[in-house]
Amino acid sequence: MSVQDIESKSYDFVIIGGGTAGLVLASRLTENPDTHVLVLEAGTSKLDDPKINIPALFTQLYEDPEYDWCFKSTPQHALNNRIIAQPRGKVLGGSSAINFLMASPATASEFQHWEELGNPGWNWESMLQYYRKSETFNPPTAEQAALYGTGNYDRSLYGSDGPVQLTMPIGTAASDAAWQPTLQALGIPSDKDPRVAGSLGGWPMLKYTDSTGKRSYAASAYYASIAGRPNLTVLTSAYVTKMLLDPPEKAGGLAKVAGVSFILDKVEHIVRATKETILAGGSYMSPKLLELSGVGSSSLLQKLGIDVVVDNAAVGENLQDHPMVPLIIEAQDGVMGAESFRQPEVLQWALNEWMSGRGGPLSSGINGTSFFSTQSIAHHIGQSPDFMQSIGTNRDDEHSPFLRKLLSSDSEADLQFSFAPAGFDPYKGGEALSRLFTHPDPGNYLGSVAVLTHPFSRGSVHVTSSDPQISPSIDPNYLDHPVDFELLVQGVLFMQKVFETKPLADYVRDREDGSGKKIQESFKIPTRIDRGIAEKLVREGTIPSWHPVGTCAMLPREKGGVVNPQLKVYGVDGLRVVDASIMPVLLRGNIASVVYAIGEKAADIIKEEYNL
Ligand SMILES: Cc1cc2nc3c(=O)[nH]c(=O)nc-3n(C[C@H](O)[C@H](O)[C@H](O)COP(=O)(O)OP(=O)(O)OC[C@H]3O[C@@H](n4cnc5c(N)ncnc54)[C@H](O)[C@@H]3O)c2cc1C
């Protein structure tokens, strides 16, 4: 179909962004053959691309404009003014096509909090139903269970016939079986499923792969099998520049979407939705497109010469991400971590394993294997009155009671740790993510990251020009709040303790024999970490998990909301936002599953409203 045909045709729904949430919606809304949907996606379709499909090749996707929007943050004051790479997927499937494939979950109590913030229906019971609808949990094989244990995953909490595949990693490193007993030796139980409220412990990390080790993402899971539906049109390489909004005075009450403008092959086109336009551009581009269309802070828009249609200063605010600090340690010979695959013969063997459908080490990300653990660390350090007093000094709004509750509880996680037989170089990975995974020294490494699950700090993303081609200004404001900084310092000290505990300690190269020097040189730290060094490492080595949320928050308007619980944009008729940006408060874990569930729930909300 030509773009002229598309322009002249009528669509019930126009979805801006064929990413993680956008494709869920496209798939579910077109289940009704009478519903016509157009998806406008700036990237291209790469369903057969091995760099996307073979999980361990994901490191080649960053800083390449074929796959990545290649955004950068502003200098981050609490991270020694470092500028941090902000990759976002620019292909059909969006960021689910370029993410790290890890699927550690959020818990029931966190979703409950969304409802308490003024969002009826956004609770655990409802989200669990949509998690299950979106996913298939592939139970561990005997080989996987022997390596990691079964992790007490409770099958009743997971889907069995949804499009997105969840599979345990397939490990090869000699140290793989050591994670679970090491955590147990530290008194960390794993007797509950990680989705259960208050679950602390250690579990083998589920991955977004099918049972043959192929990446499972929005395009392969939700789009590939329905691409031929006559009522679905997906236009790739279509760069949306703004929504055309009729102002309230013209539209009679609320502003109204009159069309969507996009550029294809350097020519501008306009399409119209008869029912609704749905913005699914992700946490950076959805607020950007709202602002370019005149929905945002009037003072910012006026400064940039953009006509104000709806004055809402909350657009682009409330940005949250999961900051994390990596720690690596040199492993004994023969551990066979990710660095082994730099040897051509090892890589060839691993490629053969993958091509033959046996999975193998390339099928679980460069990490090969991984394990995660959630901890309540603040409970212990909360004994210091100074520290407790600092909590809430600059966060006295609707969210802080919940966050404070988490910090004072010993049954909710404030930190999450991921472990893998791989080296990282956070000093380079901050500037360019592709360099995070290329530790300069050959060798074998064991790596861990401490991830802050519920940051207090809030940042923002805003347009700096009325020109749609200019990237937004992204200021995540990482570790602005002292609690965030303190928790990560404690996380570094805890990771060191894990590496010193048996049986994992048996795989760590003796640090007294001089070979640990390599780490000392590249990380500019002595091999023994005290509090001062941990603080330095947090400032110099913290990177995000690339989980930005919250910039079009689902909250009551007077509490900083951009969308209501039906995900409709305040002040505009016929416009919703459906993507990660609507999350009011960040949850623990890796958030792609939450985005799939948001897409599923939004599809049902829309179907019900229009009786589809
Ligand atoms: C490097 C990285 C690692 C991650 N690791 C993990 C992980 O291991 N596990 C996990 O669960 N999550 C992970 N995530 C996060 C997760 O993948 C995202 O939160 C989720 O995919 C976001 O979904 P979304 O629908 O909000 O946005 P996206 O999936 O990013 O979709 C937005 C879509 O809109 C398109 N778009 C934007 N602007 C325009 C425009 N103007 N015109 C047309 N199209 C436009 C984009 O090209 C994109 O396709 C990671 C993310 C990144 C970037």
The ligand as a MOL file (V3000), in Angstrom:
LIG
                    3D

  0  0  0     0  0            999 V3000
M  V30 BEGIN CTAB
M  V30 COUNTS 53 58 0 0 0
M  V30 BEGIN ATOM
M  V30 1 C 19.6140 -1.0150 26.8500 0
M  V30 2 C 18.3460 -1.4610 27.4890 0
M  V30 3 C 18.3550 -2.5870 28.3040 0
M  V30 4 C 17.1730 -3.0050 28.9060 0
M  V30 5 N 17.1680 -4.1890 29.5900 0
M  V30 6 C 15.9880 -4.7030 29.9990 0
M  V30 7 C 15.9130 -6.0310 30.5030 0
M  V30 8 O 16.9090 -6.7600 30.5430 0
M  V30 9 N 14.7040 -6.4850 30.9100 0
M  V30 10 C 13.5750 -5.7140 30.8510 0
M  V30 11 O 12.5120 -6.1850 31.2680 0
M  V30 12 N 13.6230 -4.4570 30.3700 0
M  V30 13 C 14.7840 -3.9440 29.9040 0
M  V30 14 N 14.8190 -2.7090 29.3410 0
M  V30 15 C 13.6120 -1.8620 29.4050 0
M  V30 16 C 12.4650 -2.2620 28.4870 0
M  V30 17 O 12.9250 -2.8800 27.3160 0
M  V30 18 C 11.6580 -0.9930 28.1690 0
M  V30 19 O 11.2500 -0.3890 29.3690 0
M  V30 20 C 10.4110 -1.2540 27.3480 0
M  V30 21 O 10.7250 -2.0300 26.2220 0
M  V30 22 C 9.8110 0.0910 26.9320 0
M  V30 23 O 8.6560 -0.1160 26.1710 0
M  V30 24 P 7.8450 1.1280 25.5870 0
M  V30 25 O 6.7060 0.5680 24.8370 0
M  V30 26 O 7.5900 2.1030 26.6520 0
M  V30 27 O 8.8640 1.8620 24.5910 0
M  V30 28 P 9.6470 1.2740 23.3400 0
M  V30 29 O 9.6360 -0.1840 23.3320 0
M  V30 30 O 10.9680 1.9460 23.3220 0
M  V30 31 O 8.7680 1.7370 22.0990 0
M  V30 32 C 8.7100 3.0350 21.5900 0
M  V30 33 C 8.6140 2.9440 20.0910 0
M  V30 34 O 8.2080 4.1980 19.5730 0
M  V30 35 C 8.9820 4.4970 18.4400 0
M  V30 36 N 9.0070 5.9520 18.3010 0
M  V30 37 C 9.4710 6.8420 19.2080 0
M  V30 38 N 9.3260 8.0910 18.7150 0
M  V30 39 C 8.7570 7.9750 17.5080 0
M  V30 40 C 8.3790 8.9170 16.5270 0
M  V30 41 N 8.5640 10.2300 16.6890 0
M  V30 42 N 7.8140 8.4650 15.3630 0
M  V30 43 C 7.6180 7.1350 15.1800 0
M  V30 44 N 7.9870 6.2010 16.0770 0
M  V30 45 C 8.5400 6.6220 17.2310 0
M  V30 46 C 10.3340 3.8960 18.7590 0
M  V30 47 O 11.1340 3.7290 17.6100 0
M  V30 48 C 9.9430 2.6040 19.4360 0
M  V30 49 O 9.7630 1.5560 18.5190 0
M  V30 50 C 15.9740 -2.2530 28.7230 0
M  V30 51 C 15.9670 -1.1360 27.8960 0
M  V30 52 C 17.1400 -0.7510 27.2560 0
M  V30 53 C 17.1010 0.4210 26.3290 0
M  V30 END ATOM
M  V30 BEGIN BOND
M  V30 1 1 1 2
M  V30 2 1 2 3
M  V30 3 2 2 52
M  V30 4 2 3 4
M  V30 5 1 4 5
M  V30 6 1 4 50
M  V30 7 2 5 6
M  V30 8 1 6 7
M  V30 9 1 6 13
M  V30 10 2 7 8
M  V30 11 1 7 9
M  V30 12 1 9 10
M  V30 13 2 10 11
M  V30 14 1 10 12
M  V30 15 2 12 13
M  V30 16 1 13 14
M  V30 17 1 14 15
M  V30 18 1 14 50
M  V30 19 1 15 16
M  V30 20 1 16 17
M  V30 21 1 16 18
M  V30 22 1 18 19
M  V30 23 1 18 20
M  V30 24 1 20 21
M  V30 25 1 20 22
M  V30 26 1 22 23
M  V30 27 1 23 24
M  V30 28 2 24 25
M  V30 29 1 24 26
M  V30 30 1 24 27
M  V30 31 1 27 28
M  V30 32 2 28 29
M  V30 33 1 28 30
M  V30 34 1 28 31
M  V30 35 1 31 32
M  V30 36 1 32 33
M  V30 37 1 33 34
M  V30 38 1 33 48
M  V30 39 1 34 35
M  V30 40 1 35 36
M  V30 41 1 35 46
M  V30 42 1 36 37
M  V30 43 1 36 45
M  V30 44 2 37 38
M  V30 45 1 38 39
M  V30 46 1 39 40
M  V30 47 2 39 45
M  V30 48 1 40 41
M  V30 49 2 40 42
M  V30 50 1 42 43
M  V30 51 2 43 44
M  V30 52 1 44 45
M  V30 53 1 46 47
M  V30 54 1 46 48
M  V30 55 1 48 49
M  V30 56 2 50 51
M  V30 57 1 51 52
M  V30 58 1 52 53
M  V30 END BOND
M  V30 END CTAB
M  END
